[in-house]
Amino acid sequence: MSSPHVISLGCRLNLAESETIRALLSDRDTVVINSCAVTNEAVKQTRQAIRRARRERPGAELVVTGCAAQIDPQAFAAMPEVDRVIGNAEKLRADAWFSDAPVVVQDIMAVRETAPHLAASFSTHARAFVEVQNGCDHRCTFCAIPFGRGNSRSVPAGAVIDRVAQLAENHAEVVLTGVDLTSYGPDLPGAPTLGQLVERILTHVPALKRLRLSSLDGIEVDDRLFALLTGEPRLMPHVHLSLQAGDDMILKRMKRRHSRAQSVALVERLRAARPDIAIGADLIAGFPTETEAMFENTRALIAECDIVHAHIFPYSPRAGTPAARMPQVAPELVKARAARLRAEAGRVRDNWLQSLVGSTQQVLVERPGERGHAGNFAEVRLAPHQVGEIVSVKIVDVQDGKLIA
């Protein structure tokens, strides 16, 4: 019997939603490309995935969904490999998958609710992902994602807690995901915050061993969330921040809401309160108007904030965004600066990994049973164990960017 095959590109939110899609499709002979549109390269990779999937499954129905499909549905519908295009709001509804229409995409800005349409089991993953928020009300000048995800909307806490409780029966770790996770709550009755949601999850789901948060906007980390990040042992010591740049003028032109000094101060407070906390960050190289001095401010931020999980993006102009109309940095210079950021991030990460040799880490074992992640999200290679088990190991070496237990 044929089974659906879902290829998830991009963020953790897509990964969570792909599990829902897989459950909705049941035993249909369908290949789904759950696309990403965060950069031009991501859209290019989506097209490559479509062509590769058609070669590998020539007889299957091929459906494209996700952010790239939402933003430009007609372009994907025109690809000869594609049978259907389904929008971001529709992809979590069963009726859309059983419609005969070649394009099922509504105005994402008209969507006002998001629901936890997630499968109760993530059979292929040691950790589970729960969508608690979708969309974004901010308009960073480089970002097209609001046009793919719509405005910010939150899942009621009761529904989130029920879902986490289900998942905690078979998963040691749950990750809360969203497009703009720290904007959780103001659209719900009583305007709860992300910190309040985390508190309620930890209180009402005592069986949950580990809780992790996806990317946070540092300017929205309030005192309650800060206290949880630094003092709650079940909340993992791993904070990924949406920093984007380390130069104040570039941050202003990006329409970010924080300054360089605020980012540095937050990281210093986090590390002072919880010394084992690992800092991750998104950083963009070669944003329009970026001078060498501005770039150096961003490069210096990696060491200053001890960013050990850096996601480096070379800037690419997205059609319709204000940054695409700004004076552009030469593409070869963008590429070179991205490489320099990655080199600096690699240096900082290598030093951090070496500092962990001799330490004891609690590792969640993942496929194929000989690798996993510590609480600080360092990848660890270890002796074979049961997938999904949390094991205490001593770190003895570092090889190829991985800790060896």
Secondary structure, 3 states (H helix, E strand, C coil): CCCCEEEECCCHHHHHHHHHHHHHHCCCCEEEEEECCCCHHHHHHHHHHHHHHHHHCCCCEEEEEEHHHHHCHHHHHCCCCCCEEECCCHHHCHHHHCCCCCEECCCHHHCCCCCCCCCCCCCCCCEEEEECEECCCCCCCCCCHHHHHCCCEECCHHHHHHHHHHHHCCCCEEEEECCCHHHCCCCCCCCCCHHHHHHHHHHHCCCCCEEEECCECHHHCCHHHHHHHHHCCCECCEEEEEEECCCHHHHHHHCCCCCHHHHHHHHHHHHHHCCCCEEEEEEEECCCCCCHHHHHHHHHHHHHCCEEEEEEEECCCCCCCHHHHCCCCCHHHHHHHHHHHHHHHHHHHHHHHHHCCCCEEEEEEECCCCEEEECCCCEEECCCCCCCCEEEEECCEEECCEEEC
